[in-house]
Amino acid sequence: MKKIILSILSVMILALSAKADEGMWLLPLLQKMNIKTMKKMGLKLSAEEIYSVNKSSLKDAIVQFGGGCTGEMISDEGLLITNHHCGYSYIQQLSSDEHNYLENGYWAMNRSEEIPAPGLTVTFLQRMDDVTQKINSKKEELAKSYSGKDLNLHVTKYIDGLVKEAQEANPNCKVEIEDFYNKNVFYLIIYKVYKDVRFVGAPPSSVGKFGGDTDNWMWPRHTGDFSMFRVYANADNEPAEYSVDNVPFRPKKSLAISLKDVKQGDFTMTIGYPGSTERFQTAEQFKSMLASNAIRIKARTIALDIMKSYMSKDPSVRLKYADKAAHLSNGWKKWQGMELAFDKLSVIDKQLEKEKDLLDWIAQSEERVEKYGNPIDSIKKVSEEMSKTYNDLITINSSLVMFPVLSSVMKPLVSLKDTTMAAEVLYNALLPLYKDYYEPLERDLSKAILSFYVKNLDKNYSAFLGEDLSDAFISDYVDSLYNTSLFANKESFENIKGKTLYQIVQDPMFMLYVNVSGLYRNLIVDYRTYLSRLQNASIKYGAAKLAYNEGKATYPDANFTMRLSFGTVQPYSPKDGVDFRFYTTLKGVMEKEDPSNYEFIVPAKLKELYKNKDFGAYESKSGDLRTCFLTTNDITGGNSGSPVLDAKGNLIALAFDGNWESMSSDVMFEPDLQRCICVDIHYVLFLIDKVGGAAYLLDEMKIVR
């Protein structure tokens, strides 16, 4: 193990250059791995101006927004911008039939009109420290006395001790230790989390979600995908719960905004929190992923068809289910595109070629054979053994959508100290979930998903239902649940008051949930028996890949830690005879308008401004208004809302999507086809100023003209 770690460190230290465009790079390693290449491509900043522990740097302006997006500070008064689809769920929660901010948009015209967003957090990275040598030295020491599970337990205790020590040294901070390169490298990461975040404004969905599911993952694109919030702190600028006494947060760094037109070939970089990639996985794992995606696609197709049928008929239902449908739809479309991209780009075959090269390299040295063995074969064996269990897990997990309320029931029940309080605790915990609940939709959804469940699993998983598993039986069974259950709707849920714990757990819908979730938990236990073997093989595979690439800059898979990608503004050609330019304009919005299609409605104010060519200071040199553009930056989910920065670190756009031809990018980067879709900052400011009427917000921004 010690030799493996030394080999990994040598890869990271000796790295001289990085391939342009590809990569989600760790910021502390920019000086060693990337800065020379970035400078050659046009960067005007030093590595320390991007990431520094002792001085303010670009990293101090970038945040984790909520639990799965990126945002950035654009003023010294706590003003933050991210994507519309990142703020979507919070805006939806703040909306009502009377005040539909999601549908109609909203702009606070002063600080008193900014709306607190409960549950929303904004997280700032303080520093990242490599603790690999510490952890592995301790592991070697402990290995003299322990092995197997006992060794892992003591290593975990040591890691917990490192976290506790750092936590005590950094009050008001959150400390985590994250692993990289398939658990071959470890960083201790210190964050500061702000909990008082307020909604400032966003365009209506007809702008912020223009094109809807039809345009999602597609180019050309014309979506004004942004929303704005403000971070608040206590008088000492430290995190605090919401209070009227809190004041706008003063960031160490905020981004300047450039109104210079972008040109083809311009240097660009993104900094953000990409969620996950699988580029350190094997072809066998790719096959497993495609199989599980097929299950998810099937289940989500059923759910989305039912949701959309009800949403199209009733604006109130549309608001209730807007966020749920958007969440299901994003992955649903991406996974379909991924399957097509895998086939078109021969991803599996290319990966197998890479694996052959790696195994040939290992075989050339007895020392390598002893150190790494054949990790690819080991991974394949475990993956094949666990495939049935894993796919059953995915099927059951996909079926839990039929329990929108009960899926949240166990946490409050488990925390009960007094069972006589069960009804009160559950009432307080679950009642808010009925705000976005429509019984006729849920009833039909339960019928369809329960049918999916029984048809896609072995009969033993449905034994609690009896022998008759026909659609007719399932329809009658679900109707009986909704006719008698306390959890069927808000009105029946009111009757939970005064019920005993015994009466609650005997509820028929509760019993169905317990049966299904119980089977799921049992499968999890079985699944975990495979994971330690898979993890051991994956660690060796990751270490071998790093040693094989020694002397080359190598980046780890994304894991929702801060990363930087760099590239250029570029068009692309998806197929013969089709050439896309790198930008779109407001003209394209008008060309796509379809008043009969909810996804392509254009607000009257926007049409008026277009007709009069009233683009103000945001007009391009060619006389149009640019809406979106393309770069070669390497991004994935979690990068949504990431700033797209020019060579001087000025904000020029927000990353918000990838193109259809790059749907395999989580496992393999394709430089000729993969593009990052960005909403141009000109369009953003135009929408704030000319459409939203909130020009006062621009006064606190640093705008470079």
C-alpha positions, 0 to 999 in steps of 0.5 A: 500500500505504501508503494501505491501511495508514493506512486500516486503522489509522484503522479500528482507532483510530476504532472507537467501539462493537462489536455485542454478542455477535459477535466474537473480539476482540484483547485489546490493542485492547479499550480502543479497540474494546469496553470501552464496549459491555462496560461497558454490558452489565454488565462490572465490570472495566477493559480493563487488568484483562483485558489488561496487559503490566506488571501481572497481568491475566486474560490471565495465567490463560489458556493454550494447552492442548496444540496445540488447546485452551484452559485456565485456572489456578484456583489459585496452585499450578499447578492447571489446568482444561480440557475432558475432550475436550481432555485426552482424547488425553493421558489415553488415552495414559496409560491401559492395559487395567489402568489405564483412566483414560479409561473409569474416571476418575482422581483423584490424592489427593496430589501424588505421584499426579499423572501426568506427561503426555509431550508435553503443553505449556501456553503463557502469553501474555506480550505482543502488539505491533503491528508492522504499520508496521515490516513495511510500511515495510520492505517499501516500502523493499525494493520499491525494489530487489526485486520478486516472489519476491525481494521476498517473500524479503527481507521474510521475512528481515526478519520472521525478524530481528524474531523473532530480536531479540525472542527474544534479548530474551526468554529462555525464551520463544517468539516468533512473528509472526502476520498478521491481517485477511488479512495486512493487520495483523501482531503480534509475540507472545511466549509462555512454554511449560511442558513439565512438565504432570501429570494430576491427574484427570478423571471417567470417560468416562460423565460427561466424554463423556456423550452421545457423538457423539449429543449432540455439537453438540446442546442440551440437553446434560448432559456433565461435560466437564472434566479437570484438570492441574498445571503444574510449573516449576523453582525459579525458576518458569521452564519446565523438562523433567520432573524430580522436583525441579520444583515447582508453577508459581506463575502471575501470576494465577489465576481465582476461582470463583463459586458464584452461580447464573447468570440469563438476561441475565447478562453473560459473556465467554470468553477463549481460543484460537479456532482458525480462522474464515473470515469474511474469505473470499468466497462462492466460497471458501465453496462450495469449503469445502463441496465439500472437506467433502463429500469428508472426510465421505465418507472419515470415514464409512467410517473411523468405521463400521469403527472403531466396529464393532470398538470396540463388540465389545472394550473393549481396542480401544475404548481403543486407538481412542477418541482417533482416533475422537473426532478423526475424529467431531468434524469429521465431524458438524460438517461435516454440520451446516454443510452443513444450516445453509448451506442453512437460513440462506441463507449463500451468498446473504447473503454475495453480498449483502455482496459486492455492497455492497462492490463498489458502494462500491469503484466509487463512487471511482476511488481505491478502484478503483485501490487494490482493483480487484475482489478478489472476482472475482480470488478467484473465478477462482483458486478455480475454477482450483484446485478440481480440484487442491484436491479431489484433495489433500483426497481423497488426504489423507483416504486417508492414514488407512490409514497409521497408522504409515507416515504418521510414517516420513519424518521419521526417515528424512529425518534419517538421517545414517548409512543403516546406522542406518535400522532402529534409528532407525525401530524406536525412532520407530515402535514406540510407535505400535503401542500403539494399533493393532489389525491386523484393524481396520487391514486392513479400514480399508485395504481400504475406504479404498483403494477410496474412493481409486481410486473418487474420483480419476482413474485416473492416480492409481492407475496403480501398482496396475495396470488391475484396480481392482475391490473384489475385487482391492483386497481381495486386494491389501491382504491380500497387504500385511498378510501380507508387510509389516514394518509390518503389526503389532507382531510383524512390525515386530520383524523390521525389526531388522537390515534394510538401508535398501534392504530397508525401502524395498522393503517392499510397504506402504512402497512403497504409502505412497511412491506415495500420499504422492508423488502428494500432494507433487506436488499440493502443488507444483501447489497452491502455484502458485495460492496467491500469486495467491489471497493477493494478492487476499485481501489486497486483499479484507481491506483493502477490507472494513476500509476499508468498515467504517471507524468500526466495530469490526472483528475478524479471523478466528480464528488460534489467538491469544488472543481475547475474546468477550462476550455474555449468558446466553440461551435460544433457539428453533431453530424454531416451537413449540420453545423451549429454556431456557438451562440443564439439570440432573442430572435430564436425565442420569437421563432420558437414561440407557440402560444398553444404549447406551455413550454414555448409561451413568450411573455408580452413584455419580452415580445414588445422589447424585441419588436422595438429592438430595445436591448439597451446596454446589452445589445451585441456589436452586431445589433442583436441580443445574445441569449446563450452560447457554447463552450468546451468546458467539462461539466456535469450535474451539480455544475448548474449555476456555475460561473462561466469566467473569462481570462480575467476571472470576470463573469460572462455567463452561467453554465446550465446544461449540456448538449444531447450529443454529450450524454455519455460525458459522465463516463467519457469526455468527447472533445469534438461533441461535448459542449457546455450550454451557458446563459449569456450574462447580457441576457441575464442583465437585460431580463433583470433590468428591462423585463423585470424592472429591477435595475436597482440591483445592477447598482451593487454589481461591479460591471466591466463594460 
